[in-house]
Amino acid sequence: MLTALGVVRSALLGLVVATALNSGAGAAENGIDNAPLPLAQQTATPTTPATETVSQPAALWSSLDQLFNVPPWLSLGLQYSAQPLVGNNPTLTPAVNGAWIQQVVLSSTLSTGLNHDVAQWREGDHWSLNLQLTTFNGDPNLNLALQAAFPLQSTAHPIGLWLTEAYVQRNRGSGAIQAKAGLLPLNPSFIDNPVFDLYVHSALNDTLNLAIPGLPINPLLAPGAEVSWRLSPSQELKLGSYWLDAQTGLAGLFGVNPNQPEMTGSLQIVQWTLSQLPGANTVSEPINTATGLIARQLPEPLLMLGAFTTTASSMVSPVGRNQVVYGALTLPTQLPFGLDNRLWLAFNAGLNHDSNPLPLFMAGGWLSQGLLPGRPFDVLGLGLGRTSFSPQLIPASFEGVVELNYTITLSSQLSLQPVVQWIINPGGTNNNPGFVAAGLQINLSL
């Protein structure tokens, strides 16, 4: 096992070095969230008449692809996020605690199809090689200092360099089937509603606060394969299977201590999504205002339903089988304020209370774009979440969070997001009235 991991480590380091050298000679890599969309996500977008200009956030600097003049078969993306927060729990001494945590994500995509029209793809253009590395720095333990069960920051993970994706993908192009295999996390392929990304607290961001031991949730990953089938232009069915035995070793590939015992078992997951909801067909178009067309910053409507079963266990915690159903719904709503509004609901429900420490999570929220005059691209976010603990495993009841944030869009590559959180019944002990935390999220991309 150690020998195999050593070979993998050497191969990955070699690939990173080779890519960096290639970038200096006019090559580079690709992208993550704010870089050009991966091939799998490239779809036709609505067009507007040539006489109408859609206002959207400007780019303040060149992308890495432009800076390094990359060849057409290679694309590169870099993203930086920082989340400094301070919390005040009056029941503790000292009452005030703060922490800064940050992450840097480097992603690359290699494919001959990157610069070709999808309608003219040949078989080789459908294939891509994808690599992502993530490093975390700072203090990830603010919630422990404040006696909260869940991290107040979505980037609060063990510090160090992680391998977070390494896989080969056969992109669907204009077809119906897409598949990928390699070292994968559950998200962003699964349990990933775009509205979650607009929040800072870990329970509201990305994965419905799933905490079953062994789930390969970013930055954790595991060997696996995923297949997605586009049933119609608006419907997609996804299937995934993961082998968990190598998860801990992969997490520590570059020296990170993942604070997790060796895991064994497997995970199977199925998910169905509907991206065009009745009565929401205009949401894909720009916002028509008295001063012109404004690009939408809020995610499109989405209905997501899924389920998974896992046999993850370890010598420390023989968890056994766990089965979970989950879902999320994002709806557009007409309100007398703001240029665009969304309401959303989400949940996960575990069927095995004797082995699932968090058998029930419920959340909801509201997002509004352009509330303030002269700030058409800013977004106000309100989110609420409640996580119940299993009485068989944890002597606690529930912990809740209310988050209010405001994303100040300075450009398409830079945003500042002041945030205030109210943590309800921290630790689920029923003897703490709760506390308030406040801070800032900084997002920068190249």
N, C-alpha and C positions, 0 to 999 in steps of 0.2 A: 504493500500500500504506500509506504513512504517513498519507495523507489519510483513508483508510478507518478506520485505527486511531484517528485523532483523533476521527472522528465517533462511533465506538463508545465511546471514553473519555468524551466529553462526555455521551452518552446515559446511560451507566452512572452517572456522577457525578450527573446530574440525577435519576435514579431513586432513588439513595441519599438525596439531600437531600430529595426529595419524600416518601419513606417516613418519614424522621426527623421532618419537619414534621407529617405525618399522625399519627405516634405521639403527638406532644404534644397533639393535639386529640382523643385518645381512640382512635388507631389504632396498630397495631404490626405487626411481622412475625413469621415463624416460623422455625422450628426446625431444630436440628441434632440430634446424637446423643442428648442427654439432654432434648430438648424433646419435645412431643407427636409421635408417630410421623407421618411423611409419609403422605399418602393411600395411596401405593403399598404401605405396609407395614401398613395397618390390617387386622387380621384378627380373627375371633372368638376369644376366649380362654376357656379352661375356667372354669366357675363353681363355687363351693362353696356348700353349704347356708347359708342366711341365719343359722343359729345358730352357724356356725363363722367365726371371724375369722382371716384370714391376716396374720401379722406381717410387716412389710416396712419398709425404711428410711423414716424420716419426712422430710418436706420442712421445712427450716429457714426458708425465706423464700418469698415469692411469685414466681411466674414473671413474665417480662416481659409476657406477655399480660395477667396480672392487674394488674400494676403500672400499665400504661398503659390498662387497660380497653379492649382492642382490639375492633373490630367482628368479627362472626362469620366474615367472609370473609378475614381476615388473621391470620397467626400469626407469632410472632417467637421466635428462640432465640439465646442467647449462650453461648459456651463458652470457658473459659480453661484452658490447660494449661501447666505449667512443669516443666522437667526439669533441675535442677542436678545435675551429676555430677563426680566427681573420679577420675582414674585414676593408677596408679603403675606405670610401665614402668621397671624398674631398669636397663635397657640404655641409657637416654637420660640426657642432662643438660640441664635438670633432669629428675629422674625423675617428679615429681608435676606433673600438669597438671589444671586444672579449667575448667569452662565452664557457664554458665547460658544456656539457650535456652527461649523461651516462644512460645506462639501464642495468638491471640484469633480466634475464628470467629464471624461474624455471619451468620445465615441467615434467609431469609424465604420464606414460601409464601402466595400469594394464590389463593383458590378459594372459590366459593360452596358447595362440597361439604364444607368443613371442619367445619361444625356441623350437617350433615344426616345422618340415618340412611342408610347405604350402600344398604340395600334400597329406599329411596325416592328415590334419585338420579334426576334428569333428565339429559339429555345435557350441559347446561352445567356440572353439578356434577362431571362426570368430569374437567374440565380444570383445570390449575393452572399458575401461573407461579412459578418458583423462582429465587432469587438467593442466592449465598453469596460473602462476602468474607473473606479470611484475612490476618492480619498476623503476621509473625515478627520477634522482637527477640532480641538476645543474640549469642552466639558459636557459629556452627554448625560450627566446625572443630576440635573436641576430638579427633576420631579422627585428623586429620592431625598434630596435636601429639604424639600417642601412637603414630604410625606404624601405625595400623590402617587397613585398606582401607575399612571400612564405618562409617558414623556409629553411635555408641553410643546416640544419642537419635533417636527417631522423628520429632521436630519439627525436626531439624537441616536447615533449608533456607535459601536465600539470604534475608537480612532484607529487610523492606519489605512493602508491601501488594500482595496478589495477588487477582485475580478467580479463584475456584476453582469456581464453577458459575453458569450462567445458561441456563435452558432452559424449554421448554414441555412439559408432560406430559399425556397422556391416560390417566388412571388406570383400572384395570380394574374397580374396584368389585366387584360380584359376578360379573363376566364372566371370560373367560379371557385376553384380549389386553390388553397395556399397551404404550405407546410413548412415547418422548420424543425431542426433537431440540433442538439448540442447542449451547452450549459446555459440553463434558463432560469429566471425567476418567474413567480406566478404573475406579477405585474411587470410591464403594462399590458400583456396579452389578456390577462383575466382580472376580474374584480377591479376594473379601472374605469371609473366614470370621470370624465374630464372636470366635472364640477368639484370633485374632491381636491384637485390640485390647487384650488383657490383658497385653501385653508392652511393654517400653520400647525395646529394641535394634531398630534399623531393619531388620535382616535377619529378625527374627521378627514384625514388626508389619506387617500388611496385605497386602503384595503379593509374597510369596515371593521377595524380594530380586531381582526382575527389574531388569536394568540395561541393556537394549538401548537405544542412543541413539534418542530420538524417541518413546518410549512416553509417552503422556499420563497419567502417574501423579501423583495429587494431590501438590503444588499445581499441577502442569502440567495443562493441558486443551487441547482441540482441538475444532473444529467436528465434530459427529458426530450419529448417530442410533442409537437402541437400541430393540429390540423384545423383549418377553418374553411367552412363551406358557405359561400354566399347563396342563400336560398332565393333571394330576390334582390333588387336594388336597395331595399331597406332592411332586409333580414339577414342575419348571419348566425351560423351555428359553429361553436368551437369545441374541440375535444383536446384534452391534454393528459399526459401520463409522465410521472417523474419517479426516478429512483433516488431514494433519500440517503443511502448508505455513505455516499461520498461527500455529503453536504458539509460536514464540519471540517474535513480536510481541505476542501476547496475554499472555504471561508478563510482559513489560515494560510493560504497559498503564499502570501507575501508578508506573513508575520503577524497578522491580526489575531488577537484573542477574541473569538466570537462569543465567549461566555455561554457556551452551549455544549452539552455532552455529545459524544458520538451517537448518531442516529442510525436507525435501520428502518426498513419498510418502504412503502410506495404511496403514491398519491395519484388519484384519477379525478378529473374534473370535466364538467360539461357546462356550457353557457350559451344562452340564446339572447340576441340583442335585436331590437327594433329601433331604427334610427329616424324613421319618418312617422310621426304620430299624427292622428287625425286632427285637422284644424291648425297644424303648425307648419304648413308648407311655405309660408312667407319668411320663416326664420332664417332660411339659407340666403336670403337676399340682404343687401345693405339697408341700413336704416335711412328712411327718407325724411329729412328734416327741412325746416324753412331755409336753412343755410346751405343745403346740399346733401349728398349721400355720405353716410358715416359707416365705416366698417364695424361690424359687430365684434365684440370682445368676449361675449358669453358663449358657452358651449351650446350646440344644437340639442333639441329634445332627444331623449333616449330612454328606452325601457330595457332593463337588463335583468335577467333571471338566470340563476345558476345553482349548481350543487356539486359537492365533492365528497369523496370518501378517502380516508387515509389510515394506514396502519403504522404510522410513525411511533417509534418507541426507542428507549435507551436503557442501559443498565441502571441508570439513576432513576428513571421514571418510566416504568412499563405502561405507557399510555394506552396502547391498544387501538382498536378501531374507533374512528371519529367520523361522523357524517354531519354535514352542514348544508343548509339551503340558504340562499342569499338573494338579494335583489335591490335594484335602485331605479328610481323614476325621476326624470328631469322634464319639467313642463314649462312652456312659455306662459306668461300671464300678463294681461293688460292692466296697468296701474296708472293713476293720474300723475305720476312722477317718474323720472328716469326715462332714458331713451329706449331701454330694453330691460326686461325683468325675467327671472327664472325662479321657480319654486322646485325644491327637490326633496325626496324622501329616500331612505335607504335602511336596510336591516340585514343582519345575519342571525340565524337561529340554529343552534346545535341540538342534535338529537340524542347526544350521549352526555348527560350531566355528570356522570361518574368519571369521565375522562377528559371532558372539555372544561377548562378553567373559566371560560367566558362564554356561557351558552347562549346569551342573548345580547344583541347590540341594536339600538334603534337611533336614527339620526334624521335630521331634516334641516332645511335652511332656505335662505332667500339671497339672491344675487341681483344687483341693479347696476346698470351701466349708465353713465352720464347724468348723475343726480345733480351735480353742481354746474352752473353756467360756465362756459368756457373750458370745461374739462370733459369732453365727450368720450374719452377712452378710459377714464378712471372707473373702477368697479368697487362698490360697497358690498361686503359679504357678512351675512349673519348665519351662524350655524349652531345647532344644538345636538348633543350626543349623550346617550345614557348606556352604560355598560353594566350588566348584571354579572355577579360572580356565582360560581357553582357552590352551593352550600356543602356538597360532599367533599370539595377540594380546598376551598378557601373560606376561612371564618370571617366573611365580610358580606355586605349587601350589594351596593352598587356605587359607582362613581360617575358623575356627570360633568359636562363641560358646556359652557356657552361662550362662543367666540364672536367678536365683532372686529372686522378688519376693513381696511380701505386701501386698495391698490392704486398707487399714483404712477401712471404710465408716463415715463419720461421719454421713452423711445421704444421701438420694437425690440430692442436688446437690453433695456435697463428699466427696472421698476423698483419702487420702494413701497413697502406694505406695513404701515403701523398696525398693531394688533393689541387687543385687550381680551383677556380670557378670565372667566369666572369658573373656578374649579369647585364643584358641588360635592360635598361628602367625600373629601379626599381620602383615598385608601379604603373607602367603604366601611369605616369603623363606626359610623353613626354618632360620633362624639366630637366631630369637628365641623363647625358651621361653614367652612370653606374659605377660600382665599382668592385674591385677584393677582393676576400676572399681566405684565405689559411689556411690549418691546417692538421690534422691527424685523421684517424680513427684507433682505436685499437680493435681488435676482439680476444676474448679468450673464449675457451669452454672446458667443462669437460664432 
